[in-house]
Amino acid sequence: MKQNEALKILKSGHNVYLTGAAGSGKTYLLNKFIRHLAEQKVNVAVTASTGIAATHMNGITIHAWSGIGILRTAAVSQIQAIAKKKRLEKKYINTEVLVIDEISMLDADRLDLLDQLARFIRKNQEPFGGMQVVLCGDFFQLPPVKRPDEPLPRFAFKSSVWDAMQLKVCYLDEQHRQEDDILTRILNAIRNGSTNDALTNYLNKVVAANLSSDSGKGVRLYPRNLNVDAENERELSKLPGEPHVYQTQSEGIPEFAKALSKNCLAPEQLLLKKGAAVMFVKNNFESGYVNGTLGRVSGFNEEHYPVVTLLNGRKIVAEPATWSVEENGKTLATNKQIPLRLAWAITVHKSQGMTLEAAQIDLRQCFEVGMGYVAFSRVRSLSGLKLLGFNQLALRVNEEILSFDKELKKQSDLALQEMLSKKQETAKATPQDFSIEATRESYPSAYKRWTAGEEQQLMTGFKAGKSINDLSKLLGRKIGGIRSRLVHLGFIAA
C-alpha cells in the first residue's frame, strides 16, 4: 500500500494498524495524519510505547498519558481509583483519536488494560470507549519486555481488544531508506526468516574484511548500554581541554518536563569538546540535518554553540532546539537543548527510527530477536555499514511474527481493495467509523467539544421527551454522539 492510500484510510475514521518494513515511512505518514487532525480541530492524543518514539511526534508515553504508569494489569478497584482523577477523566472524554506508536513494544496485557480503562471512564462499551485508535509499528522490530516466567513476549495482537477493534491494516510497501540491493536482500532474508548458511558465510567474510581494515566511519551500535556509555566517556576523555556544558532548559508542568528530559535523545546535561563525535537527534530540514545525521564538533561560535562538520564536509551551527509535549492542541511542557548527543556509540534500541549515513555494528552480544534487523536497517547501503561481529540471534526474528505478517499483508490488500472500490460505504458501520469532513456535511457539530449551552439544550430536550434521533437533528450531532453524551451526563445507562 502506498502512503497516500493509507492516509485516505486513516482519514476515514476507522481504527487502523499502520505497519511496514523499516524505512517505509510509517512515522512520516503518522505525523502527516496528526497534522491533518489538528487542522480539522479534532482532539488527538499522540503517544508511543517508548519515550524516544514519543518525542519524535511531540507526544508522551502511553503509560504516562493513560495514567496506568507501570501497571500491566489492574483490578476493578485500581481502575476505579485511576478514573477518579478529574484531569484524567476529562482527557479521556475529550479525546477523539488515540495514536500509539511503536506498538511492537507494548504487550497484550497493557493494551487490554488501556481498553478497559477507556471503556470505564467514557461509559461506552465499544473498544476504547468509541475513540478512533491508530496503532503504528512493525512487529519484526524490538518486542515487549517479557516477564522472567514467560517463554515468549505477548505481543499486542494477542490482546482481547485487537480483533474487537476491527482494525484496517495499512501495510506500507515502498522503501524510502535502503538504496542497496545487497543490503535489501539481507534485510528481506532476516524479515522473511530465510537466512541460511550462505548468508551467514557471506556476513562472516564481511566481518573478517572489516576487522582487518582500519577504515570505518559512523556511530558504533551496541546491544547494551554498558558498552555505549563506556566508549563515549572514554573517547571524550581523550580529547584535550575542558568540556562545554549545556543544560536542558525546561518550562511547563514539571511532571511532563521531567518525562521529556528522561525520554529525549538529547541528554539533560550535554558535555562537548572540539573533536567530539556527535549525532543530531532531531529533524530540521531547513538547517540541513535530520535525526541521525553524524559529524564532529569542529569548534564553537561566539555564542558558544557547537559548530558541527558533517561527514560530507558541510558545517552547521547546532543551535538549541525545542521538544514539546502537546495534548489536544495545548503545550504542556517544553525542553530546550542543543540537539546533539555523543555518537562514538549508541544502543540499537536508541537507534530505532533513525536513518544513519554510516554505522559500525557490533552484534556479538545480541540478546533479542529483531535487534539485528533494526541495526542493519539503519543505513541506506552496505557501503555505509561496517559489521564488526554478530551471533546467530542477530539474524533471527520471532517465528510467531512470520506467520502473522502474511495475514497482515492479506488484510492490507483487502483494506486497499475496499477503499478503491468504495465498498466501505456499504460495509457494516461501527461507532468508530467516521469521515470527519463528510460527516460534518450532515452533522455540523459532530466531534466538536460540547458547550454548556448545547448540554443544556440536550438535557431540556431529553426531559421534554424528544427522541435521540430528534435530538441528533436538533443539535447537528451524530446519534452515537448524542447517546454518549447522555450516558456521560447520567441520563441513560451505558
N, C-alpha and C positions, 0 to 999 in steps of 0.2 A: 504494500500500500504506500502511496506517495504522501508527502506531508500535507499537501493541500486537500487531499481526500480525507485524511484523518481529521484535519481541522474542521471540515464540514460535519463529520460525525460528532466531534466534541461539541460543536455549536448546537447540535440538535437537541441537547439536553439529556441524552442517555447516560447512564453510568458506563464508564469506559475504562478499559485496561489498555494503556498505551505502552507498547513494547517495541523491541527491535535490537539488532546487534549493536555492540559498542561502535560509536561513531555514526549512527543512523540519524542523529539529530533529535532525540527524544526531549532533552531539556530545552533546546531551542524552540521546538514546537509548543511545549508546555508553557513557556514564557509568553509566546505569541497568543495563546489562548487566554492566559491570565490577563494580558493587556486588553484583549477583546472584552472580557467580563467587566473590567474596570470602566471601559468606555460605555458599556451598557448599564452601568450603575448597579451591577449585580454583586451582592456581597459574597466574596470568595475567601476561604481560609486556605492559605498556602503553607503546607507543611511537608516534612520529609522524615524518613526513619532515622536519619543521621543529621547532626548539626551542620556538618560540612556541606551536604547537599542542600540543606535549607537556606544557607547563606547565599547560594547561587541564585535564589529566587526571592530574596527579601522576606523569607519566611522563618518559621521556627520548627523545632522538632514536634512531631505529632504527640509525643509524650507530654511535652510542656503545654501545647495548645489544648489538648483534650482534658488535662487535669489528672491523667492516670499515673503520671510520674514513672516510678519503677514497677508499678503493679503489672502483673502478667494476667492474672485472673482476679476476680473480686466477688465477694458475696453480695447479696442484695443490700445488706446494711451498709457495705462500703460504697456501693453505687449511690445509695440514697444520701450518704454523707457528702460525696463529691458533688451531687446535684444541688445541694443546699447553698453552694457558693453562688451568690447572686450574679457576680460578673460572669462566671462560667455559664450559668443558665441563660443569660442574655446573649452571650456569644453563640451558643448552640442554636437558639431560637432564630437569631438573625441571619445565620449562615445559610446561604442557598446552594453553594457549591463548595465541596471539600476536596482539596488536592492533596494526595500523599505521594511524594516522590521516593525513589529507591525502595520500592515495595518488597524487593527480594530480601531485604534485611529486617523486615517486620514479620514476626512469627504469627501463626494462625490464632493462637490464644489471644494475643493483643488485638488483632483485627476484630475478633468476635467481641472482646470487651468494649472496644470503641463503638461497635454497633449497638450493644446492649445499653450503653450509657446514652447514646444519641436518641434511641427509641424512648428511653425513660424520661429524659429531660424534655424532649419535644412532644411527648404524649402522642406518639404516632408509631404504629407497629410495622410500618414499611421499613425496609432496610435503611439503616442510618437515619431513621426518623423522617424519610422523604427527601433528604438532601440529594442533589446530584453528586456522585462520588467519582473522582477521576484518579485512578491508580496508575503510576508510571514506574517503569523499571525493567530489568532484564534478569530473569532467574538464573541465567548462566553466570552472572557475576556474583559478588560476595553474598553468602547466605546469612540467615539469622544466627545469632549466637545461641547454641543449643545447651540444654541442661546436661550435667555430667551423666545422668542416668538415661539420656536419650541416645539411641544409636544413630539417628539422623535428625536434622532440624525439621521442624514442622513449618513448611512454607505457608505463606498467606493463602494460597489457593486450596489449602486443606481446611480452611475455616468453614464454619457452617454458613456464614453470610456470603461467601464468594459466589456460589450458584444462585442464591436468593437475589443478588443484585442484578442478575440478568445483564452482565457486562457485555458491551460491544467491544470486541478486541480489534485494536488498530495496530497491526504489525508492520512497522516501517521497514521497507526492503531496500532503500537507497543507502549508499555508503558515502559519507562526507569526510572521512578521515584517511583511510588507507589508500595509498596510491601505488602500491607494490603488489604485483600478482603473487609472488612467492609468499610474502607475509600474509596476504589474504587467504592463500591456500592453507597455511599453517593454522590461522585462526579458525577457518572453517573446519579443519580436521579436528581441532580441540572441541569446537562447538557441536560438531556432529557425532562426537565420540568415535571417530575413525582414525585416531592416532595409531601408528604401528611401528614395527622395528625400523622400517626405512626412515620414518620421520625422526625417531629417536637417534639413529645413527647420524643423520644429517645434522641435527642440532648438536650432537657431541663433537662433530667436526667443526661446527661454528664456534663452540666453546674453546676447543683446542687452538683454533686460529686466533681467537680474541685474547686468550691468556698469553700467547706468545708475542703479542703486539702491545706496544706501549700506548698506541693511539686509543683514543676514546673520549668522546665528548658527552656532555649532558649529565643530568642528575642520575644518581645511583638509586635504584629501587630495591628495598629490602622487605621481607615479610614482617620483620619485628622492629618495634620502636627502639629496643636496646641498641641495635646496630646503627640505626639512623642518628640517634642523639649522640652516641659516642663519636661517630665520624664527623658530624657537623661541629661539635665542640673542639675536637682535635684539630681540624683544619683551620678553624677560626683562630685558635691559639697560636698557630704557626705564623700568622701574619703580624707584622710589626705595628706598634702604636696602640693607643687606647681606642676602644670602640666608641662609635657614635651610638647613643642610646635614644630610642624612640618609644614613647609610652602611649598606649591607646588612650584616647580621649572619649569619654562616654557621656551621653545625655539620655534623659528619659526615665522610664520606670526601671528602677535598679535591677529587679529580678530578670528582666528581659535583656538589659545591657550586659549583665553578668553572663547570661546564656550565650549572647553573641560573642563575647570575649572567649568563652570556653570553646566554642564551636568554629570560630573563624580560623581560616588557614593562616592569616597574618597573626603572628604571636602578640600577646598582650604587651610584652617588652621585647623589642627587636634590637639586637646588637649587630652592628655592621662595621666593617673595616674596608679600606681600599684593598681590592683584590678578592673580596668575598664572592663566592659563587652564590647566585641568588635566582629566585624564580618569582615572577609576578603571579599573584593569587587572585586576580580579579580581571574581568573583561573591560577594556577601554579601547574600543576600536579607533576612536578619534586620535588617541595618543599613540597608537601603534602597538599595543600589546593585548594579550588575552591571558586567561587563566592557564598557566603552564609555560609561558614564554620565559626562556632562560637567558642568563647573561652574567656579567661580573661587574662589581662596583668599581668604576674607574676613577672615582673622585667624588667630591661633594661641592655643591654650588654655594653661592653667598648666603643663601637661606639655610644652609646645612642639609639640604635634601640630597640624597644619593643620586649620582649620575651613573646609569647602568649602560654598559656596552653590550649589545645583544650579540648572538652568535654570528649574525650577518654583518656586524660592524657598526650598525646604527646605534646612536646614543639617545637615551631617553632619561629625562629627569623624573625620578619617581616621587611625585608629589602626593600628599595624603589623599586617601580615598575614603569613602563612607560606606559602611554596611548598615542596613536597617532591618528592623522587624516591623512589618506592617500588618494591620488587621482591618478588614473592611474599609480600606482607603485611608486609615489613620496610622500615623507613625508612632509606635510605642516606645522605641528606643533607637539610638544611632551610636555607632562607634566609628571613630576616625583614626586611621593609622596608615603608615606607609604600606602600600600593597605588595610587600615583599616578604619572603621567608628565606632562610639559608637553604641552599639547594645543592650542597655536595651530595646529600642523600635525603630521601623521603620514604615513607612506607607505601606499600602497594595500596593499602586501604585509603590513604590520603590522596593517592593519585587518581582514584576512580573519578571519572568525569573530566579529566584533563586531556589535552592534546599536547604532547611534548615533541619538540623538534628532534631531540636526541635523548637517549636514556641508556644507562648501563644497568642491566638487570641481573640480580643475584638471587636465584630461586632455590638455592641448595637447602634452605631451611623452610621451604614452603610447607605450611601445615594445614591448608584448607583447599578443597576443590574449588575451582573458579578463580583462584588467585593468579595462576599462570595466565589464564585468558585475559584477566584485567590488565596485567602487566604488559603482555605482548601487544595488546590493542591500544596502548597509549601513544604509540609512534605511528607515523604515516608510512614509513617504508623500512625495509630490513637494513638499509644503509644507515639509518638513524638509531639502530639498536645494537648494542654490544652485550651479548649474552655471556655472563661470567660463570654460570653453572645452574643446574636445575635437578630436581628429583622427579620421580615418576608422578607424584601427586600433582605437580605443576601442569601436567598435560591432561589432567582429568577434569571432568565436570560431573555433577550429580546425575546418576543413572535415571532417577525419577524425572528429572527435568527433560531428558532426551525424548521420552515418550510424550510428556506434557506439551513440549514445544511443537510437536507435529499437530497436536489438536489445536493449539493456539493459531497456527497458520491456517488451518481449515476454517476456524471461527472468523478469522480476519477476512478471508476470501468471501465468506458468506455475508459479513457485515458490509463489505465493499459492494457486492452484488445487490444487496438490498438497497443501499444508498443510490447506486446508479440507476436501478430500475424503479426507484421511489416506492419500493414495497413497504418501507417503514410507515408510509402514510396510511396503510390499511392494516398494519400489524396491530396486535392487541396492545392497547395503551396501558401504560403503567404510571403511577403517580409521579415518578421522577422523569418521565419522558416529556420534555417541553422544548420548544424552539422559542427563545426569548423574543426575537424580532417578530416572528409570525404570531405568537400568542398575544402579544400586546396590540396587534391589529384588532383582535376581537375583545381582548380584556386589557384595556389601557393601564390598569393599576396592578397587573399581575407581577408578582415577585418584587414589588416595591415595599418599603417599610410601611407598617401601619401607623397612621397618625391617630392622635387621641380623638379627633373628630370622626374619623372613619370607624373606630372602635365603638364610639357612642352610637353612631348610625346603625352599626351591626347589631348591637345589643337591643336597641329600641325596636328595630325591625323584627328581630327574632322573638322578642317578648310579645310583639303585636301579632305573632302567628305567621309571619312570612316564611315561605319555604326557603331551603338553601339555594334552590335554583333561582328563585326570585331575588334573593339577596346577592347572588352572583351577578345578575344583570344590573341590579341597582348600584353596586359598588365597583363594577368593572373588574371583578376578580374571578379566577377560576373556582369551580365548585370545590375542588380539593383545598384551595387556599381558604375558602370560607369555613369549611369543616374544621380544618386545622386550627383556625383562629378561635372558633367556638370551643374546641377542646381546650386550648390554652387558657381561655377565659373562664373555663369551668362550667359552661352551659350544657355541654354534651359529653358523654363518656368517650374515651379513646377507642 
